[in-house]
Amino acid sequence: PLPPPISVRSAPSPLRPLRYELRRAAGVGTGFITAATVLLVSAVTAVVLARVGHTPQPRLLAAWPRELPLPPAALGAGLLGALAFGDEFRHPALAADRGTVPRRLGLLTAKLVVSAATAIVLAALTVGCDAEVLHLFYGPELSRVPADWPALSAGWLGLCVGCAWSGVLAAGIFRSTTAGLAAVVAVPVLVVPLV
């Protein structure tokens, strides 16, 4: 008699960590609540800053008061980045089902890619919502696009993506969402006085 046929298992796809991270990010309601809160706080802040006056147009569209180290969109992106690894450590019972996925470099890369995409979408939505709210309350003069918008957009997207990545990396290193968010806030607070 012949032995049973050997079953061949296919190697895991390199997109598996990315699919896992996309499912995790879309399956947790915290991300959607955080994004909605960021958009609401940003719109209210932009209206208040416009009412007070003396705020440059780029800071007005980003809803970034001079008194704060980061605008609401960057803080939200940092929080979403910190939650990306925080979920891995908050629910350790699920780690056994995932095997070694949380320890792989592929998962870190997937978390960085998804958090960067989320930060870019959040940054674009924030500027768009702030511009519309400013147009609604104060007319077209406060919602016009600045002349040097390409450089400002690159800096704005870089800030939001950098905050998201620092949240992911700090939460992964310290194994805590709170520590990841603290690192996001601490970097500008420590660096700005030195510059």
C-alpha positions as CSV (number, residue, x, y, z in Angstrom):
1,P,0.0,0.0,0.0
2,L,1.1,3.5,-0.7
3,P,1.4,6.1,2.0
4,P,-1.1,9.0,2.0
5,P,-0.2,11.9,-0.3
6,I,1.9,14.5,1.2
7,S,0.2,17.8,1.6
8,V,2.2,20.8,0.6
9,R,1.6,24.0,2.6
10,S,2.2,27.1,0.7
11,A,4.6,29.6,2.1
12,P,2.9,32.6,3.8
13,S,2.4,35.5,1.6
14,P,4.5,38.6,2.2
15,L,1.2,40.6,2.2
16,R,-0.1,38.6,5.2
17,P,1.1,41.1,7.8
18,L,-0.4,43.9,5.8
19,R,-3.7,42.2,5.5
20,Y,-3.7,41.5,9.2
21,E,-2.9,45.1,10.1
22,L,-5.6,46.4,7.7
23,R,-8.1,44.1,9.3
24,R,-7.0,45.1,12.8
25,A,-7.1,48.8,12.0
26,A,-10.5,48.6,10.3
27,G,-12.0,46.2,12.9
28,V,-11.3,48.4,15.9
29,G,-13.7,51.2,16.5
30,T,-11.2,53.3,18.4
31,G,-9.6,54.5,15.2
32,F,-12.8,55.8,13.8
33,I,-13.7,57.5,17.1
34,T,-10.2,59.1,17.3
35,A,-10.4,60.4,13.7
36,A,-13.9,61.9,14.3
37,T,-12.7,63.5,17.5
38,V,-9.6,64.9,15.8
39,L,-11.7,66.4,13.0
40,L,-14.2,68.0,15.4
41,V,-11.5,69.4,17.7
42,S,-9.5,70.7,14.7
43,A,-12.6,72.4,13.2
44,V,-13.5,74.1,16.6
45,T,-9.9,75.1,17.1
46,A,-9.7,76.6,13.6
47,V,-12.9,78.7,14.2
48,V,-11.6,79.9,17.6
49,L,-8.2,80.8,16.1
50,A,-9.8,82.7,13.3
51,R,-12.0,84.6,15.7
52,V,-9.1,85.6,17.9
53,G,-7.1,86.6,14.8
54,H,-3.3,87.0,14.4
55,T,-2.9,83.4,13.3
56,P,-1.0,82.8,10.0
57,Q,-3.0,81.1,7.3
58,P,-1.1,77.7,7.3
59,R,-1.5,77.4,11.1
60,L,-5.2,78.3,10.7
61,L,-5.8,75.5,8.2
62,A,-3.9,73.1,10.4
63,A,-5.7,74.4,13.6
64,W,-2.3,74.7,15.3
65,P,-2.2,77.3,18.1
66,R,1.3,78.5,18.9
67,E,0.8,77.5,22.5
68,L,0.6,73.8,21.7
69,P,3.5,71.6,20.7
70,L,1.5,69.7,18.0
71,P,-1.8,70.3,16.2
72,P,-4.8,68.0,16.8
73,A,-4.2,66.0,13.6
74,A,-0.6,65.2,14.5
75,L,-1.7,64.1,18.0
76,G,-4.4,62.0,16.5
77,A,-2.0,60.4,14.1
78,G,0.4,59.7,16.9
79,L,-2.4,58.2,19.0
80,L,-3.5,55.9,16.2
81,G,0.1,54.9,15.7
82,A,0.5,54.1,19.3
83,L,-2.7,52.1,19.3
84,A,-1.4,50.0,16.5
85,F,1.2,48.3,18.7
86,G,-0.8,48.9,21.9
87,D,-3.5,46.5,20.7
88,E,-0.9,43.8,20.3
89,F,0.0,44.0,24.0
90,R,-3.4,45.0,25.3
91,H,-4.9,41.6,24.2
92,P,-2.1,39.0,24.9
93,A,-4.5,36.1,24.7
94,L,-4.9,36.7,21.0
95,A,-1.1,36.5,20.4
96,A,-1.1,32.7,20.8
97,D,-3.6,32.4,17.9
98,R,-1.4,34.7,15.7
99,G,1.7,32.6,16.2
100,T,4.9,34.6,15.7
101,V,3.3,37.4,13.7
102,P,3.6,40.1,16.3
103,R,7.4,39.5,16.5
104,R,8.1,39.7,12.8
105,L,9.7,42.6,11.0
106,G,7.0,42.3,8.4
107,L,4.3,43.2,10.9
108,L,6.3,46.3,11.9
109,T,6.6,47.3,8.3
110,A,2.9,46.8,7.8
111,K,2.1,48.9,10.9
112,L,4.3,51.7,9.6
113,V,2.7,51.6,6.2
114,V,-0.9,51.5,7.5
115,S,-0.2,54.2,10.1
116,A,1.5,56.4,7.4
117,A,-1.6,56.0,5.1
118,T,-3.9,56.7,8.0
119,A,-1.9,59.8,9.0
120,I,-2.0,61.1,5.4
121,V,-5.7,60.6,5.1
122,L,-6.3,62.3,8.5
123,A,-4.0,65.2,7.6
124,A,-5.8,65.8,4.3
125,L,-9.3,65.5,5.9
126,T,-8.3,67.9,8.6
127,V,-7.1,70.6,6.2
128,G,-10.2,70.1,4.1
129,C,-12.6,70.2,7.0
130,D,-10.9,73.2,8.5
131,A,-11.0,75.1,5.2
132,E,-14.7,74.3,4.7
133,V,-15.6,75.4,8.3
134,L,-13.6,78.6,7.9
135,H,-15.3,79.3,4.6
136,L,-18.7,78.6,6.2
137,F,-18.1,80.9,9.2
138,Y,-15.8,83.7,7.8
139,G,-16.0,83.6,4.0
140,P,-13.5,82.7,1.3
141,E,-10.7,85.0,2.5
142,L,-9.7,82.7,5.4
143,S,-10.1,79.5,3.5
144,R,-7.9,80.3,0.4
145,V,-5.0,78.1,-0.4
146,P,-1.6,79.6,0.5
147,A,0.8,80.5,-2.3
148,D,3.5,78.1,-1.2
149,W,1.1,75.2,-0.7
150,P,3.4,72.4,-2.0
151,A,6.1,73.0,0.6
152,L,3.6,73.5,3.3
153,S,1.7,70.3,2.3
154,A,4.9,68.3,2.4
155,G,5.8,69.6,5.8
156,W,2.3,69.0,7.1
157,L,2.2,65.4,5.8
158,G,5.7,64.8,7.1
159,L,4.7,66.0,10.5
160,C,1.6,63.8,10.7
161,V,3.4,60.7,9.3
162,G,6.4,61.3,11.7
163,C,4.0,61.5,14.7
164,A,2.3,58.3,13.6
165,W,5.6,56.5,13.2
166,S,7.0,57.7,16.5
167,G,3.8,56.4,18.1
168,V,4.1,53.0,16.5
169,L,7.8,52.7,17.4
170,A,7.6,54.0,20.9
171,A,4.5,51.8,21.7
172,G,6.4,48.8,20.2
173,I,9.5,49.5,22.3
174,F,7.8,50.3,25.6
175,R,4.9,47.9,25.0
176,S,2.3,50.5,26.0
177,T,-0.1,52.8,24.1
178,T,0.4,55.5,26.8
179,A,4.1,55.4,26.5
180,G,3.8,55.7,22.7
181,L,1.6,58.7,23.0
182,A,3.9,60.2,25.6
183,A,6.8,59.9,23.2
184,V,4.8,61.6,20.5
185,V,4.2,64.6,22.8
186,A,7.6,64.6,24.4
187,V,9.7,64.9,21.2
188,P,8.5,68.4,20.1
189,V,8.5,69.6,23.8
190,L,12.1,68.6,24.2
191,V,13.4,69.5,20.7
192,V,11.7,72.9,20.2
193,P,13.6,74.7,23.0
194,L,16.9,73.4,21.7
195,V,16.3,74.7,18.2
